[in-house]
Amino acid sequence: MIREKIEAKLRAAFAPVHLEVHDESYRHHVPAGAESHFKVVIVSDHFLNQRFLMRHRAIYSELADELAGSVHALALHTYTGEEWAGLQNTVPASPDCRGAGTLA
């Protein structure tokens, strides 16, 4: 549910040519079913001539309600179309969380 909300907001705000929103909560020490840790890969021409900090701030602004609520972590991978093509459409894998797993 939260993943879909994040995706809808980012699509509306940035008109991405590529968007992935992954719920990575299962990789962290959180209760089962928690939607608290997300990885976002977004490719948009809205990021042209913007440094990563400005891109991230724009996303944080769009997702302020989610970040003030249950979303604890947001890994952002933000690219222009040209940057994305240069990466051959791949992003680094997320590292394992120390103490990963769910709470009993």
matplotlib code that plots the C-alpha trace (Angstrom):
import matplotlib.pyplot as plt

x = [0.0, 2.7, 4.8, 2.0, 1.5, 5.1, 5.1, 2.0, 3.4, 6.7, 5.0, 2.8, 5.7, 8.5, 7.0, 9.8, 10.8, 11.7, 10.6, 11.2, 10.0, 11.1, 10.0, 13.1, 11.7, 12.1, 15.9, 15.8, 15.1, 11.4, 8.1, 6.7, 4.6, 6.2, 6.5, 9.4, 12.4, 12.3, 14.7, 13.7, 15.3, 13.9, 15.0, 13.6, 14.5, 13.3, 16.7, 18.6, 21.2, 20.5, 23.0, 22.0, 21.3, 18.7, 17.1, 16.9, 15.4, 12.7, 11.8, 11.8, 9.5, 7.1, 7.1, 7.1, 3.9, 5.3, 8.6, 6.9, 4.9, 6.0, 8.8, 12.0, 14.5, 14.6, 17.5, 17.4, 19.0, 18.2, 19.2, 18.7, 18.0, 21.6, 23.0, 20.8, 21.9, 25.5, 24.9, 23.4, 20.2, 21.6, 21.9, 24.0, 22.4, 21.3, 23.7, 22.5, 21.3, 23.2, 20.8, 18.5, 15.3, 12.0, 11.2, 9.5]
y = [0.0, 2.5, 1.3, 2.1, 5.5, 6.4, 5.2, 7.2, 10.4, 10.1, 9.4, 12.5, 14.8, 13.6, 11.9, 9.3, 7.3, 4.5, 4.0, 1.1, 1.2, -1.8, -2.5, -3.7, -3.9, -7.7, -7.1, -5.2, -5.9, -4.8, -6.5, -8.8, -6.8, -3.5, -1.1, 0.9, 0.6, 1.4, 1.6, 4.0, 4.0, 6.9, 8.2, 11.6, 14.6, 16.7, 15.9, 17.6, 20.1, 19.1, 17.7, 14.6, 16.6, 18.7, 15.6, 14.0, 17.1, 17.2, 13.6, 14.1, 17.0, 14.9, 12.1, 14.3, 12.6, 9.1, 10.0, 11.6, 8.4, 4.8, 5.1, 4.9, 4.6, 5.6, 4.7, 6.9, 6.3, 9.3, 9.6, 11.5, 9.4, 9.9, 8.9, 5.8, 4.7, 5.1, 2.7, 0.2, 0.4, -1.1, 0.1, -1.2, -3.9, -2.9, -4.1, -6.5, -4.9, -5.7, -7.8, -8.3, -10.3, -9.7, -9.3, -12.2]
z = [0.0, 0.9, -2.0, -4.4, -2.8, -3.2, -6.8, -7.6, -6.1, -7.9, -11.3, -10.9, -9.8, -12.0, -15.1, -15.0, -18.0, -15.6, -12.0, -9.5, -5.9, -3.9, -0.4, 1.3, 4.8, 4.8, 4.8, 8.1, 11.7, 11.6, 12.4, 9.7, 7.2, 8.0, 5.1, 6.4, 4.1, 0.4, -2.5, -5.4, -8.8, -10.8, -14.2, -15.2, -17.3, -14.4, -13.0, -15.8, -14.5, -10.9, -8.5, -6.5, -3.4, -5.2, -6.7, -3.3, -1.7, -4.4, -3.7, 0.0, -0.4, -2.5, 0.1, 3.2, 4.6, 4.1, 5.7, 8.6, 9.1, 8.8, 6.2, 8.1, 5.2, 1.6, -0.6, -3.7, -7.1, -9.3, -12.9, -16.1, -19.2, -20.3, -16.9, -16.8, -20.3, -19.2, -16.4, -18.8, -16.8, -13.6, -10.1, -7.2, -5.1, -1.6, 1.1, 3.8, 7.0, 10.1, 12.2, 9.2, 9.7, 11.3, 14.9, 16.6]

ax = plt.figure().add_subplot(projection="3d")
ax.plot(x, y, z, "-o")
ax.set_aspect("equal")
plt.show()
